Amino acid sequence: MQAAVTATVTGSALGVGSELRNFQLRLGMWVFLGTVTMLFAAFSSAFMVRSAGTDWHAMPLPRILWWNTGLIMLSSVVLDYGRRCANQSRWGSAAAAVGGAGLLGLLFLLGQLDAWRQLAQAGISVPTGPFAASFYMMTGLHALHLMAALALLGWGAWRLWRGALDDEVAVRGVASLCATFWHFLGGLWLYLFAMMLLL
Amino acid sequence: MSDHPQSFWSKYIFSFDHKVIGIQYIVTGFVMAGIGALLSILIRLQIAWPGQPIEFLGKLFPEGMPGGYMMPEFYIALVTMHGTIMVFFFISYVLVSGFGNFLIPLQIGARDMAFPLLNMLSYWVGLVSALVMLGAFFVEGGAAASGWTAYPPLSALESAVPGSGMGQTLWLLSMALFIVSFTMGGLNYVATIFSMRAPGMSMMRMPLTVWSYFVAAILGLLAFPALTAGAVMLLFDRHLGTSFFLPAGLVVGGELVQAGGGSPLLWQHLFWFLGHPEVYVLLLPALGIAFDVLPAFTRKPVFGYRLSVYALIATGALGMIVWGHHMFVSGMSPFSGEYFSIATMLITIPMAIIGVNFLASLWGGRVIFKTPMLFALGVVAFFGTGGLGGLFLGNATADIQLHETYFVVGHFHFMIGGVTLMGTFTAIYFWFPKMFGRYMSEGLGRAHFWFTVAPFYTLFLGQHFLGLQGLTRRYYAWDSYQYVADALPTNVLLSVAAFVLVSGQVLFLGNFVWSIFRGRVAERNPWQATTLEWTTASPAPHGNFGEHIPVVHRWPYEYGIDAGGEDFADQSVAPDRAPVTA
């Protein structure tokens, strides 16, 4: 069963080469990101509609969110360095960079958790008002997506670490896939953060 | 295909094979249809004979029907679950997920889906979703009772009606799982169609069935996340004390609900942003299937292939921007109403093109009335009849009068119930030989057709007239309303039609099961059809096409030609063996 799973994931069971498999994975990722975009577009619409309500009170956002924003942007830079290392077949550096980006991502998540803790200590919880509810909901769902991306990064770092032993084209594809997902989530956070600051 | 499945479990249960997954979806969908149909019988019993006790049902449902009398909240729960099950767990599973999985790789000349593991997960998440939905029947308070549209505040307040409790929570969880499952499946459809077509299979050589699945998948992927967002917010409202959808000043049972200034209309927008495209997600594959089946039984090419492709795409695109026509009575501004009316009217253009292309495809053909053809003609007929009702409801002026009446019920049963049901049976009878290597019985198939079409028309065309008469939806009894007193005898007739319709499906069930084991053995290409699935063995083997993927040389409707004693050429026939017409 495990062999069958591996064969279907790599595409060998389908008789497709690494180049085509990379294209399929990239395409699948972009389609998936399209659905995530629509999901957060719906949340954004709700946020904007509710912001017109009489019970809407924007709250000051914890300062740590700025640090978190810096962390996720830095992680994107590190990950992209890893992707470029993979293109140059520098597998050790690539694996370290992807792993490092993952660690920065983990720090981002801990920072988000701390923002929640600060708000809770200030007496702001989910039912406090529509702004607070939206904040917890959107940051929580963003974090869930980020956790999935962290799992992908972990798998990617492992594939890169044993890159020379593997199909190089396929491994480069994995690095590119990790970068696409991660950059998207970084961009999504920038959008959400800006929206919550401005409305 | 090096990993040929071996064990029973990997071959039939946790299979990666798109054909097995397709059949799993189809069987699951039919089980759900059976449950949905039983619910409809209870609904029709109540509508035809309100206030009359049915004792054995009282014993079966002691809380919903104490003493055999149906409680109003039980009635609305039945309606809710009937609609939800039929739309999301029958038609979606059988027509979209079932046949989409089975047909796409076979028709484009691929060995499987692009992501077989994801495909398997899609089915199993879908199955869990269906079980969670059914589980709602067995929790305290019973199943959800806020309609298949789950409008708040009924769906947002746990204490509103018995079904607003755990039953509604399970409904929301189930829908979220359904969307996760659909996303995995839809993603596979798009990636497979883009990247795994056989050599020579350009986009403009794809069968219209594949085109319809392609458009439907994109629609679903873009539209469904809106309901996921809505479901999350509704769960927050229900369990975490927020008020996304609960308005201020709401009084329920004489008590003021402690809520902020939420908007129930926000839910309606999010729901219908999914709900209306969902109609096309279900409808388009039925149309695509009819386009593929008609030429096999008229022995002539489809008319206007390119125009039909563009019409499918245009319908999908316009389908994304017309959701507001379900909300004309919500108090929206007349300008918005005007926009949604005009946009909806615009859809009639590509839809009319498809309808005309159907008729032109039939025109002058040598029609062979086999069972798949009968049902394909059913698709054409239902599409025309149901579409006419849509002209009224898409127009704000008429819709405001007809909204919440049985006119709407009749209309949507024709479109997402009827066209899709006809499409489903067309597909079953047509591709059954490719699935199981046997034919279904023609005699039983024809009987099934007439026992489906005649009562269906009686029931749902009749509902249009009841709607015009002013009969409103969701009322569990009208016997005390004088203005519709003369509708009661009609309702008895319609209920009898409903019972005949449901009973008629026993013919299908018997035929289906019997034919799997005892049906006449089918050859490779029993209908002398032209698309790639008919170039491989029946049933199609694992990996679909043996050692070599077929090379495509022509469009998918090469009928009515002189090809060495035959009047058709499949897509893999080289140009030197038969003339290429398109």
Interface residues (C-beta under 8 A of the other chain):
Chain A: M1 A3 A4 V5 A7 T8 V9 S12 A13 L14 G15 V16 L20 F23 Q24 L27 G28 V31 F32 G34 T35 V36 M38 L39 F40 A41 A42 F43 S45 A46 V49 R50 G53 T54 D55 W56 V126 P127 G129 P130 A133 M137 L141
Chain B: M1 S2 D3 P5 S10 F14 F16 A110 R111 D112 A114 F115 P116 L117 L118 T183 G186 L187 N188 V190 A191 F194 S195 M196 L221 L222 A223 F224 P225 A226 T228 A229 G230 V232 M233 F236 L240 G241 T242 S243 F244 A248 G260 G261 G262 S263 L266 H269 L270 F273 I549
